[in-house]
Amino acid sequence: MTTASGADTNGWPADRSTSAERVAALLLAFGKGGAGSYHGVSDLARAVGRERSQVSRMLHALERGGLVEQDPVSRRYRLGWSLLVLASGAGDAALLRAARPVLRKVVARTGEVALLSVQRGNRSLTVLREESAQSLRAGGWVGRSSPMHCTASGRALLFDSDDELVEALTADDLLAPSHGLAVPRNLDELLARLHIERERGYAVASEEVEIGLTSVAVPVRNPAGDLVAVVNISGPTSRLITRIDEVARRLRAAATALETALANPPRPPLSPPGSELTR
């Protein structure tokens, strides 16, 4: 499906997307249903805004390569084991491994969706999500990328950036039309908001990227002090707007726990005496 600007739902120009981009969009569409979930061809076609026949051909090619697999009864598809093997070497495995239990604790203590995001170019990319049991759930899924100027995760990722870099990363998006009620309208507004958020140690985006949605984000640093990710909570404004301080406190504790885990990775188990391989 395309937007009024002519871009598809993944942000690529619909008339200029390459075959590789179309395949990437199709694979990312699988992440919207949760781990191991099956998807019908028609559902996937709607998700990526392509003809059903085109998506079916791509799925057959991906199945031959082991990247997706089809259930013989339902004829629906899910991601294949070969893709899991590839994914195991992607990104920062130590960060993801350490973040999952931390995000689960955040969900248990707040009742809201918890996310881990990293910077990819001029976007905030969601790489891990722990679901809430709340009936009203916010949007967002693994693989989704968002502008940096109008999201809590994006602005938290900008905490270490100087003004010139902030301008370079957000210039195009600041010019784009937005339906958010509180989106920074220019660079000066963005820099002023960033100054406040850096001082208090967390970013808040309420009614910015989406009406009715509020997010809070806190940076995560590696042992060298580099900002490598953010942990954030996202949920309906009606639930979060009166809990900002509490949520920020929970996220700061989560970021500290994650930083401690990154600084003290688990040691591999020692082999018992006499277990060495002999020739």
Protein Blocks (a to p, Z undefined) as FASTA:
>chain_A
ZZfkopafkopafklccfklmmmmmmmmmmmnoghiacdfklmmmmnopafklmmmmmmm
mmmnopaccdfklopacddfklmmmmmmgcjfklmmmmmmmmmmmmmmnopacdddddeh
jaccdfbdcddfbfbdceddehiacdfklcfklmmmmmmpcfklmmmmmmmmmmpccfbf
kbcfbfklmmmmmmmmmmnopacdehklpghiacdddddddfkopafbdcdddddfklmm
mmmmmmmmmmmmmmmmmmmmmmmccddddddehiaccZZ
